Amino acid sequence: MELKRILLVEDSINDVELILTSLAENHLGNEVVVVRDGEEALDYLYRRGLYRLRREGHPVVVLLDLKLPKIDGLEVLTQLKADPELRVVPVVVLTSSREEQDLTRCYELGTNAYVVKPIDFHEFVEVIRGLGLFWAIINEPPPGSIPPARSTHGFAGK
């Protein structure tokens, strides 16, 4: 069974650890690809550079921080949603920014959800659990998220 892939674009090592731990504790066995900046995210999505040989198919969801080195999250979102092939990939902005201009801009660019990272550890774990359950299990992914030769509608949970 092909597990649905999640692309996590996050430069904070602590947040990456929290997110991965939360997904694992909630028995979400999805493959999570972690990239640390916007440039690496675009390389992954466009299968270039270090990712030129990665297997085909798009992630079932991109969890995208806004404040990233090299290329920020808004630019990643802009490029992703401007591309006819990639615009169908769901993007959840997962950020500490409560700025109204960031929220407005992300929705104008086509984000599927905007989630402010809670400061409290337990709230953070719950938010990630909910995101993982919805986007990796409940939501039907867009065509191309799972390579057609091995596409299934299996579940990655308990």
HUGIPE-V647194 format. One line per field, one symbol per residue. ss: DSSP state (h for helix, s for strand, l for the rest). phi: phi as a letter, one per 40 degrees, with the letter a starting at -180 (. if undefined). burial: I if it has 16 or more other ideal C-beta (glycine too) atoms within 10 Angstrom, else O. A space follows every 50 residues. Layout:
ss = ???
phi = ???
burial = ???
//
This chain:
ss = lllllsssslllhhhhhhhhhhhhhllllllssssllhhhhhhhhlllhh hlllllllllssssllllllllhhhhhhhhhhllllllllsssssllllh hhhhhhhhhlllssssllllhhhhhhhhhhhhhhhhhhlllllllllhhh llllllll
phi = .ccccbbbbaccdccdccccccccccfccccbcbbbacccccccccfbfc bcbccchcccabcbcccbcgbccccccdcccccdccccccbbcbaccbcc ccdcccccchccabbcccccdcccccccdcccccccbcccccdgcbddcb cabcbbcc
burial = OIIIIIIIIIIOOOIIOIIOOIIOOIOIOIOIIIIIIIIIIIIIIOOOOO IOOOOOIIIIIIIIIIOIOOIIIIIIIIIIIOOOOIOOIIIIIIIOIOOO OIIOIIOOIOIOIIOOIOOOOOOIIOIIIOIIIOIIOOOOIOOOIIOOOO OOOOOIOO
//
